[in-house]
Amino acid sequence: MEPIFELPIFLPSKRSGGLLRSVHVQLRDGIVDGRLQPGLKLPPSRQLASMLGVSRNTVMAAYDLLVSEGYLVGCAGDGTYVTDIRRAPQRPSAPQHKDRPDRRIAPFWRKYSTPSAPAGAASFRYDFRTGYPDIKRFPFDIWRRLSGRAARALSQDSAHDEPQGRVSLREAVAKHVSFARAVACKSDDIVIVNGTRDALNLIARVLVTPGETRVVVEDPVFPPLRNSFAAAGAQILPVPVDAEGLVVERLPVDARVICVSPSHQFPMGVPMSARRRAALLDFARTFNAVVVEDDYDSEFRIEGRPLDALQTLDRGEHVLYVGTFSKSLFPTIRIGFVAVPPWARNALVAAKSISDGYTAVHAQETLAAFIAEGHLARHVRKMRRLYAERHTVLLQALLHHCADVLQPLPANAGVHLAAELIVPRNGRRIAKAARSAGICVDSLERYGSLQGAPSGLAFGYGLIEAEDIEPGIRNLARLIHKGIETSTDL
């Protein structure tokens, strides 16, 4: 190699198919870090190809790429030279205003225009996170077998899927919810979606006229529910939740959509009373409002027979019933459904078609077999007993260690339990201090927006073993009591 060109270039095997990229990258890096100085004349392509033992076409292609990127300049009849990249003209950019979002972004999304730091995968000794099931008990061996069978069947199926969902899954879902929740529906009434959030986004698209439609949400509430309708341009009307669920008496008469989770309200955990359910449906009939029922965690009842779903009681086709399998199976399955009255079905299917076309066919067929062969029902029964045990242990631990500071709220279903603070304390600060001490717990304040919203903590028990619950609550109680004794601002 000539003394003027002392850059070592190391090449992969010729069979790897990466020769061009390797030559291009190493020459570019040599220019960027200054090993190949501005004005340096590179060897002719034929000579460098001989040095490296590659084809001349490979070197010529690498040179052409570097010329197009501004790292090299070719002089006709003279050769190829390294440019001075420090003098390369820069495209003028508009002044950046870090405090102000770009006005090209639609108003609702401007608050998200500044990227937040990604949350790290924290590890906690006592993990009471809400919204997560225990996937260690899920029969993945059965799922893998059914998944393989579905893949083999689909290898012979070249047809595109329908946005409404596979018939096999819609039939299985209709039978499942008819049996488990007495929801009156047929397969034609079911629309398969990518989980609850997808369902809410699609429903918001169909029901909301931007700037006009007034949508009631429970307060406190699951934030993605509120955000789905706000992003669609709805006027959001928070209505408080008490021990009987949504306070129906506070509903404004011009509300066109009312979103509720009557079986196990999130995050409070309380079920909506039969009296309130009847009043809500009467309101919907009187004012022609639509009720979006998120039947959150209903399958995991603690004891007794669950109250009927609103859709079961509805006689005027006012209820859209939303369900998901992320809690009963595993979160990453991302499959849910909406039981839709006839007047809304075609519009919702069209919205699904425009949004993402359809839900993954392989997962749909696997889930259809999992339900039809009885595996879902067996798994739910097993997990219902497990969660009931953890609920009991958690409740007893709260009553034993935290009776003077926390009042557990009644709940007869689900995988989390909420407790209100008895003394005036800050649930957010308690949750933050607890996390620092290795106890992951959520605050109720994080989900509320109304003045006087409940202050307290929410305890999930999907990720924590029964034997770890009592010591976790005992350590949390010590932290809270220490803060009270030392007048720490918790």
ABEGO torsion letter per residue (X at the ends): XBAABABBBBBBBAAAGAAAAAAAAAAAAAAAAGABBBGBBBBBAAAAAAAAGBBAAAAAAAAAAAAAAGABBBBBGAEBBBBBAAABBBBBBBBBBAABBBAABBAAAAAAABBBBBBBBBBBABBABBGBBBAAABBAAAAAAAAAAAAAAAAABABBBBAAEBAAAAAAAAAAAAAAAGBBBBAAABBBBBEAAAAAAAAAAAABBBGABBBBBBOBBBAAAAAAAAAAGBBBBBBBBBAAEBBAAABBAABABBBBBAABBOAAGBBBBAAAAAAAAAAAAAAGBBBBBBBBGAABBABEBBBBBAAAABAAGABBBBBBAAAABBAAAGBBBBBBBAAAAAAAAAAAAAAAGBBBAAAAAAAAAAAAAGAAAAAAAAAAAAAAAAAAAAAAAAAAAAAAABBBBBBABEABBBBBBABBBBAAAAAAAAAAAGBBBBBAAAABABBGBBBEBBBBAAABBAAAAAAAAAAAAAAAAAAAAAGBBX
